[in-house]
């Protein structure tokens, strides 16, 4: 496998790439040595592809008691691999401690932490089969649960694939007397349209940093959404900005160019109060618990509260979908 990888990556390993200089520079002789050994060493060339059931327990036991350390180490690696695949908690913890690659910035790491808490909580709540996708692009679902309701979890701006958008509705000056905010948006739109002559600029409010949770009931053709903003901060000003942004996302959430909230008298521009969530770092100062936020248009949780309180929010959201279906 190492030999094949080196063969396929040869042109890159010898290229003038920054990542090559940082990791492989000065090791060109090692690459040549490995290739030479595989191509010329008779003992290495005798190594065959293992059968599906190999290595057997007898092979591992023999390797573990071999005189040469390389065989003993190989047996231990296979044992560790089996433990990982079997979900052994200690083996997984050791792997993450020693070999995990983490994002360069704490903000992204915090977003991923919140995302994984969502996945874990949904798994514990729902009996349906959970399907996961690698976070490879910004246009795909991260997790999907099939059951009576389809629950889809998106990260970053991947929800675009489901025709979700966060566009402000800016009226034309001729249509109405504009408020100060609407005037700013209208002027900005007109200037942008005139400047970028080849295309029109959509008036985005911004984009959610982390999570869009979509709950779909096929029979009733009904949808429910949870929009989550994540702020890696304890700063009061930043948290206030996060509250404003979360409210904007809810007010301007559209599906197929139609506003999701505000078209029904019983639900305002921000949904039922359980459709928006802001997650922040743990704060030293006293804040309102979730039980005291029930009348608020959005909910706020600190990182340490996710374990106990996220299920409450998701349960409320799922209950809304069921209630909407019954209606």
ZILINDA-V655649 format. One record per backbone hydrogen bond with DSSP energy under -1.0 kcal/mol. CO is the residue of the C=O (numbers start at 1). NH is the residue of the N-H. E is the energy in kcal/mol with one decimal. If there is no record, write none. Layout:
# ZILINDA-V655649
co: <CO	CO>
nh: <NH	NH>
e: <E	E>
This chain:
# ZILINDA-V655649
co: <1	2	3	4	5	9	10	12	15	17	18	19	20	20	24	27	28	29	30	31	32	33	34	35	36	37	41	44	51	56	57	58	59	60	63	68	69	70	71	72	73	74	75	76	77	78	79	80	81	82	83	84	88	89	90	91	92	93	94	95	96	105	106	107	108	109	110	111	112	113	114	115	116	117	118	119	120	121	122	129	131	134	142	143	144	145	150	151	152	153	153	154	155	157	158	159	159	160	163	165	166	172	179	180	181	182	183	184	185	186	187	188	189	190	191	192	195	196	202	203	210	211	212	213	214	215	216	217	217	222	224	226	227	228	229	231	233	235	236	237	238	239	240	241	242	243	244	245	246	247	248	252	253	254	255	258	264	268	275	276	277	278	279	280	289	290	293	299	301	302	303	305	306	309	310	311	312	313	314	315	316	317	318	319	320	321	322	323>
nh: <5	6	7	8	9	13	14	15	17	21	22	23	24	25	27	31	32	33	34	35	36	37	38	39	40	41	45	47	54	60	61	62	63	64	66	72	73	74	75	76	77	78	79	80	81	82	83	84	85	86	88	87	92	93	94	95	96	97	98	99	100	109	110	111	112	113	114	115	116	117	118	119	120	121	122	123	124	125	126	146	144	136	133	153	131	151	216	145	214	142	143	212	158	160	161	162	164	163	256	254	205	175	183	184	185	186	187	188	189	190	191	192	193	194	195	196	197	199	204	168	156	228	154	226	152	224	150	221	222	217	215	213	277	211	279	233	281	239	240	241	242	243	244	245	246	247	248	249	250	251	252	167	260	165	258	255	267	271	227	299	229	301	231	303	292	293	296	278	280	305	306	309	310	313	314	315	316	317	318	319	320	321	322	323	324	325	326	327>
e: <-2.3	-2.5	-2.3	-2.4	-2.1	-2.5	-1.4	-1.6	-1.3	-2.0	-2.0	-1.2	-3.1	-1.4	-2.6	-1.8	-2.2	-2.2	-2.4	-2.1	-2.3	-2.5	-2.3	-2.0	-2.0	-2.7	-2.2	-1.5	-1.5	-2.1	-2.5	-2.3	-2.4	-2.4	-1.3	-1.3	-2.9	-1.9	-2.3	-1.9	-2.2	-2.1	-2.2	-2.5	-2.4	-2.3	-2.2	-2.3	-2.4	-1.6	-2.8	-1.5	-2.2	-2.5	-2.2	-2.2	-2.4	-2.3	-1.9	-2.7	-1.0	-1.5	-2.5	-2.1	-2.4	-2.1	-2.2	-2.5	-2.6	-1.7	-2.0	-2.0	-2.6	-2.4	-2.6	-2.4	-1.8	-1.4	-2.7	-1.6	-2.2	-2.1	-2.6	-2.8	-3.0	-2.3	-3.0	-2.8	-2.8	-3.0	-1.3	-1.5	-1.6	-1.4	-1.6	-1.9	-1.4	-2.0	-1.9	-2.8	-2.1	-1.3	-2.6	-2.1	-2.1	-2.7	-2.7	-2.5	-2.3	-2.4	-2.7	-2.2	-2.6	-2.1	-2.3	-3.0	-1.5	-1.4	-1.6	-2.4	-1.6	-2.4	-2.4	-2.0	-2.9	-1.8	-2.8	-1.2	-1.3	-2.6	-2.8	-2.5	-2.5	-1.3	-2.5	-2.0	-1.2	-2.3	-2.4	-2.1	-2.2	-2.2	-2.1	-2.6	-2.5	-2.2	-2.2	-2.6	-1.9	-2.5	-2.3	-1.0	-2.6	-1.9	-1.7	-2.6	-1.6	-1.5	-2.9	-2.3	-2.6	-2.6	-2.9	-1.5	-1.4	-1.7	-1.8	-2.5	-2.1	-1.7	-1.3	-3.0	-1.7	-1.6	-2.6	-2.6	-2.0	-2.0	-2.7	-2.2	-1.9	-1.7	-2.0	-2.7	-2.6	-2.0	-2.3	-2.0>
